[in-house]
Amino acid sequence: MNILFLCTANIQRSKTAEELFSAADKLNVYRSAGLSKKYVKKAGSTLCTEEMLKWADEIYVFEQMHIERIRAYTGDTYLHKIANLEIEDSYQYFQRELVLLLLERLPLEQMPPACPNL
């Protein structure tokens, strides 16, 4: 499954989510991007494109304004794929509290043991 995390600038919340879940879950493909051209350019991060929205099977945003921004540019086309994690923009990259919120809202399924026969 292709999973896309979107926040404002792609430097704190969405980047943390992408890297956290990519490291912990090898069954899915994770990507992240920002929705503000201004802040993405300033940060040198990845700007969301419509190709990314098409690619994703599931899209997670962090605030209602992210959904509204997507709707403003693409109408209702991708709304069925979007879930709002409702995590405010007050966390730093990989801050412990952010990681705990992400794991609470998107719990990892039980991972199989790495080497069950050893």
N, C-alpha and C positions, 0 to 999 in steps of 0.2 A: 504494500500500500504506500502511496506517496502522500506525505504529510507536510504541510506548509504552515509555518508560524509567521505571523505578521504583527509588527508593532510600528511605532512612529519612525524610528531612526535605524533600527536593526543593529543596535550596539549593546543593549542591556537585556531586555526581556526575551525577544524572539531569538536572539543569538544564543542566550543561555539555554533556552528550550531546545533549539536545534542540536547543540553540542551535547547536552545532557542525554537526550533521548537517542541520539546517534550512537553514543558510547554504550548505552545500556540495552539497546534493542536493535539487533542486526536483522530482524525480519522485515522492517519497514525502512523506507528512504525518507530522510528528513531534510528540509531546507528552510531557510528563513529569509525575510526581506523587510524593508521598511516602506511605509506608505507616504512619507513626506519627502518630496523631491529636495526641498530646501535642507532638511536635517540629514538626509542620506548623503547629499553632496558634501556638506560640511564635515561629516564623519568619515567619508570615504567608504561607505558600506554599500550594501546591495539594495537597489530600488526594485520594488515589486513591478512585475509586468503582467499583462494579460496572459501571456504564454505560461507563466508560473501558475496563475489561477486555473488555467485549463489542465495543466499537468497534475495538480493536486487532487487527490481523492477526498481529503479532509483538509480544512483550513481552520486554524485557530488564531483568533485575534485576542487582544487584551483589554479592549475598551469598546463601548458602543460606537464611539466616533470612528473607529476603524471600519466597522460595518458600513456606516454612512458614507465614508470616503470611497469604499469599493462600489457601493450602490450608485454614487454620483458619476462614476466613470464607466460602469458596466451594466447599470440597471439591476434587475433582479436575477440575472443569469447565474451567478455563483452563490446566491444566498443559501441554497439548500446544502451547500458544503461547509458553511461557516458556523463555528461555535465560538461564543465569547467566554474567555476564561476569567474575565473580570478581575484583572490584576493591575492595579494602578501603577503609574510611572514614577515610582519612588524607590526603586531598587537598583543596585549596581550589578554589573556583570557577575554572574555566579555567586551573588550574595546568598548566604545560607537560607535566609527567610524566603527568598525568591525560589530557590531550589525546592524547599519544603512545600511551598504553595503549588508549584508545578506538579510535584509528585502527588499531592493531595487531589488536585483537580484532574490529573491524567495518570492514574496509577499504572505502573508497569505490571504486566501480567507476570505470573510466576515464571522466572527464568529457569531453564533446565540446568542441572549441574554441569560444570565444564568438563570434568573427567570422571564420570560415574564408576568406571571400572578400575580406577587407581587407588 
